[in-house]
Amino acid sequence: MAETTVDMAALLKRIQKLEDIQEITQLLATHPLAVDGAMNEEWLTNWTEDSLVDRPGDPARHSGAFEGIYGKDVLAQELVSPELEAHRKNGLCHFTTAPRVIVTGDTAAATNYLQLYNLGATGYQMMFVIVSHWDLRREKGRWMITKRTIRAVGFPEAQDMVRKTFLKA
């Protein structure tokens, strides 16, 4: 019977990468639940102090007139906007796909889709679908969001964001 040797350093590196991907996936899975459940402070703890949001506009203005590139302070305002609160009271639901995650040391990138629904007179209505690209950094032993780039499907950049996900593997 042949003896098998295990490269422990390589094995530990592979395990760490799997753990990183799982942690990032779980972090991003909290986004819809935190936003819909108004867990604003809890959600903001996942963002670095220098984090940015890049969104050209909100197709449905579901969270108000927040657009452009803005920081965590403005994100905090967006999370408590009257528009977003009204949509929450009306049954707002964010649904995301599992992200494609690429880890490179202490930085990572992830891309996924997000569908936004709201309760209407005849049931739930889809408001829009976007592509989210997340940049992350490991800080103090945990993954945190440094930037989220949002583009509605149909924007030329949305397809480019999806394509770039496969080029970074």
N, C-alpha and C positions, 0 to 999 in steps of 0.2 A: 504494500500500500504506500503510495507516494505521500510524502510529508508536505503539508501546505504551510507556507510562510505568509504571515500577515504583516503588511507594512502598516504599523500602528499609526504613524504620523499621517499617512494618506487616508486611513480609515477615519481618524478623528477629524480631519479636514472635511471629509465627505459628510460626516454626521453634523458638524457645525453648519455646513451649507444647508442641509435639510432643515435643521432647527431654525436657521435664519429665515428661510423661505416660509416655514410654518408660522413663525412669529409675525412676519410681514403680512401674510395672508389673513391671519386673525386680526391684526391691527386694522387692515382695510375693511374687513368684514364688519367691524364695529361702526363704520361710517353711517350706513343707512339707519341702523338702530339708534345711534346717538342723536342724529339729526332729527329723525322722526319722533323720537322720545323726548326731545328738548333736554338732552343730557349735555348741555353746552360746555360747561366747565370741564366735565370729564373728557369730552372730545378734544377740547383745546389743549389738554395736557399731552396730547400725542404730536403736537406741532412744536418745532424748535422756535426759539425766540426770534430768529431771523427768517422765518419761513415766509413763503409767498404763495399767493393764488393768482393764476393767470387765466382769465376768462374774458372773451371778447364781448360777452353778453349772455343773458339768461333768456332763452327763447320764450319762456312763459312768464318771466318776471316773478317767479314764485317766491323769491327771497328779496325782492325789491330791485332797486336800480344799481346793483353792485356789478361793476364790470371794470375791465382793465387789469392792471397788475397791482395787487395790494397785499398788505402784510397781515400778521396775526391780529393786530388791533382792529382792523377793519373786518376781518373774518368774525371776530367776536361780536361786532355790531350786526353783521349779517345774520348771525345765528339767533338774534333776538329781535329781528325786524318784524314790524307789524304784519307785513305780507307773508312771511314765513309762518308766523304764529297763526294767522288766519287759515293758511293751508293745512297746518297741523290739526287744527280744530275740525277741519273738513275731511280728514282722513288721508293725509299725505303719506305716500309710501314710496321709498327709494328701493329699487332692486338692483343688485350688481351681479356681474359675472365674476367667477374666480379670476384673480389677476394672473397675468404672466409676469413672473418675478425673476429678475436677474441680479444676482449678488456679486459684487466685486469688492472684497475686503470689507471695509466699514461703510461702504456706500451701496445703494441698491436703487433699482428702477423697477416700477411695476406699471402695467397698463391693463385696464379693464373697461367694460361698458357699464353704464348706469342708465336704468330706465326709471322715469318718474311718473307716478300715477297719482290721481286725485279722485276722490269720490264725487261723482256728479249725480244728476237727477235719475239717470238710468243705470247707475253702477259705476264701477271704476273706469276711468278714462286715462289712457296714456297721454301724458303731456309732451314728452320728448325723450330722445335717447342721446346720450353723450358718450364720448370717449374721455376717460380720465387717465392721465399719465402722472404718476407719483414718483418724486425723487425722495429718497430716504437716506438717513445717516444714523449710524450707531452712536449714541451718546450715553455715557454713564451706564453702559451695559444693556441698553434697550434701543430698539429701532424707533426713530421719530421721523415725522414728515418734514421735509425741508421745502418742498414745492409741489403744488398740484396744478397741472395744466389741464384745462377743460375745453373741449370743442364739441359742439353739437354735430351729430352725424349729418353730413351734407356740406359741412365746411370743408374746403380743400385740405386744411391742416389735419383734420380728423383721420383721413385715410393715411396721411404721412405718419402720424403718430402710431397707428397700428403697424404699418410697415417697419418702422424703426425698431419696434419691439423684437422683430425677428432678426434684425441685423446685429443686435447687441448680445446675442447668445454666446 
